[in-house]
């Protein structure tokens, strides 16, 4: 939960994916992915928050 508080200061956030996930359209209108398990990607904050809250990815600092 402490990590999520850090997100308030960032527009784009590095996350590490726990499992494979297909491509998405980011909140900034750009295509991201696909995301292999274990890969690290920098995503728009709102997208990253959803992945983190759902347990799909972890904040990677």
Buried (B, 14 or more C-beta within 10 A) or exposed (E): EEEEEEBEEBEEBBBBBBEEBEEBEBEEEEEBBEBEEEBEBEBBBEBBBBBBEEEBBBBBE
